[in-house]
């Protein structure tokens, strides 16, 4: 049986690996192409037009590689670009939606916090999501400059990372938030450190597993594609491929061989 077409996954950098690991756990049969746009990271400080341009360039590359579906594994890129991509390409796109709805359902205090990038918070899409699901719950949003860069550098629990997490999260907890939404795909890699800082009684939510379920629902079931012994994984970076191999391999949990992306 011929190997099925791969799916493409891209992020501003390495954060989307947190989504890819959920997809791989749900569908280990799927071959994947991951693009880290690390040469243009972070997206959080860029304009919507700049993010759309990068998303379009990466989409063209992934389609050229035969991708049958593309996951925009970046909250900022989803907010800025996924509607544009869906309007201009026929391939299915799966984007990120911060876990506001499950956070509202989970809160006992009636207050939740959303940690996100500046660009995500500047877009209307996130605020429409909050308005749609908040009900009587108070939602506090917090931009988190610097956290993406800490993950990109592989610093998940150092003093500066802990300082930033405390600066952003502790005021939300002090304001009564008992659920924190990790509104950037880089942030799940900081979950253990953040949990240690906020201590017990605070739930941390992200949507990687929900994205994996959505991808699974859009593709033929695994039983249909039996015959692929090992899913192929290809890795590309618009930044330094060696850095992706070193830090991305640590985040992924296994060695990887990255290729340069020119797009």
KACORNOR-V939618 format. One record per residue. N is the residue number from 1. D_CENTER is the distance of its C-alpha to the mean C-alpha in Angstrom with 1 decimal. Layout:
N_D_CENTER + N_D_CENTER
//
This chain:
1_32.3 + 2_30.2 + 3_26.6 + 4_24.3 + 5_22.2 + 6_18.8 + 7_15.4 + 8_13.3 + 9_9.7 + 10_8.6 + 11_6.7 + 12_8.9 + 13_9.4 + 14_8.7 + 15_5.6 + 16_4.3 + 17_7.4 + 18_6.5 + 19_5.7 + 20_8.7 + 21_10.8 + 22_10.8 + 23_11.7 + 24_14.3 + 25_15.6 + 26_16.2 + 27_17.5 + 28_18.8 + 29_21.0 + 30_18.5 + 31_18.6 + 32_15.5 + 33_15.0 + 34_12.1 + 35_12.2 + 36_11.2 + 37_12.6 + 38_13.7 + 39_17.0 + 40_15.7 + 41_13.2 + 42_12.5 + 43_12.0 + 44_12.6 + 45_16.3 + 46_16.7 + 47_18.4 + 48_17.2 + 49_19.6 + 50_18.3 + 51_14.7 + 52_16.3 + 53_18.5 + 54_15.8 + 55_13.9 + 56_17.4 + 57_18.4 + 58_15.6 + 59_16.2 + 60_19.9 + 61_19.3 + 62_17.4 + 63_20.1 + 64_22.7 + 65_21.4 + 66_22.0 + 67_18.6 + 68_19.4 + 69_16.0 + 70_12.9 + 71_9.3 + 72_7.6 + 73_4.1 + 74_4.0 + 75_5.8 + 76_8.6 + 77_9.2 + 78_9.2 + 79_11.7 + 80_13.7 + 81_14.0 + 82_13.2 + 83_16.7 + 84_18.3 + 85_17.0 + 86_18.2 + 87_21.4 + 88_22.1 + 89_21.1 + 90_22.2 + 91_19.5 + 92_17.2 + 93_13.8 + 94_11.1 + 95_8.7 + 96_6.6 + 97_9.3 + 98_9.5 + 99_11.9 + 100_14.9 + 101_17.2 + 102_17.1 + 103_17.3 + 104_20.4 + 105_21.8 + 106_21.4 + 107_22.9 + 108_26.5 + 109_27.1 + 110_26.1 + 111_23.7 + 112_19.9 + 113_17.8 + 114_14.4 + 115_12.8 + 116_11.0 + 117_11.6 + 118_15.0 + 119_14.1 + 120_12.0 + 121_15.1 + 122_17.4 + 123_16.5 + 124_18.4 + 125_15.8 + 126_14.4 + 127_18.1 + 128_19.2 + 129_16.9 + 130_18.3 + 131_21.8 + 132_21.6 + 133_20.8 + 134_22.1 + 135_25.7 + 136_27.7 + 137_24.8 + 138_24.4 + 139_20.8 + 140_20.4 + 141_17.7 + 142_17.1 + 143_15.8 + 144_14.8 + 145_16.0 + 146_16.0 + 147_13.3 + 148_10.9 + 149_14.2 + 150_15.2 + 151_12.3 + 152_13.0 + 153_16.6 + 154_16.1 + 155_17.6 + 156_16.1 + 157_19.3 + 158_21.8 + 159_23.9 + 160_22.0 + 161_18.6 + 162_20.6 + 163_22.4 + 164_19.4 + 165_17.9 + 166_21.4 + 167_22.0 + 168_19.0 + 169_19.1 + 170_22.8 + 171_24.1 + 172_21.9 + 173_23.4 + 174_26.8 + 175_26.5 + 176_26.2 + 177_22.6 + 178_22.3 + 179_18.7 + 180_15.8 + 181_12.5 + 182_9.5 + 183_8.2 + 184_5.5 + 185_2.8 + 186_6.2 + 187_8.3 + 188_8.6 + 189_10.5 + 190_12.8 + 191_13.5 + 192_16.9 + 193_18.0 + 194_17.1 + 195_18.9 + 196_21.8 + 197_22.1 + 198_22.0 + 199_24.1 + 200_24.9 + 201_24.7 + 202_21.2 + 203_18.5 + 204_14.9 + 205_12.5 + 206_8.9 + 207_8.3 + 208_7.1 + 209_10.9 + 210_11.5 + 211_9.5 + 212_11.5 + 213_14.5 + 214_14.1 + 215_13.9 + 216_16.9 + 217_18.8 + 218_18.8 + 219_20.1 + 220_23.5 + 221_23.8 + 222_23.8 + 223_27.6 + 224_28.1 + 225_26.5 + 226_28.4 + 227_29.9 + 228_26.9 + 229_27.7 + 230_24.5 + 231_21.3 + 232_20.9 + 233_17.9 + 234_17.9 + 235_16.1 + 236_16.3 + 237_15.9 + 238_17.3 + 239_18.0 + 240_20.0 + 241_19.6 + 242_21.5 + 243_19.0 + 244_16.2 + 245_18.6 + 246_19.5 + 247_16.4 + 248_14.0 + 249_16.7 + 250_16.8 + 251_13.1 + 252_13.5 + 253_16.9 + 254_19.0 + 255_20.4 + 256_19.1 + 257_20.9 + 258_19.1 + 259_20.8 + 260_20.9 + 261_19.4 + 262_21.9 + 263_20.4
//
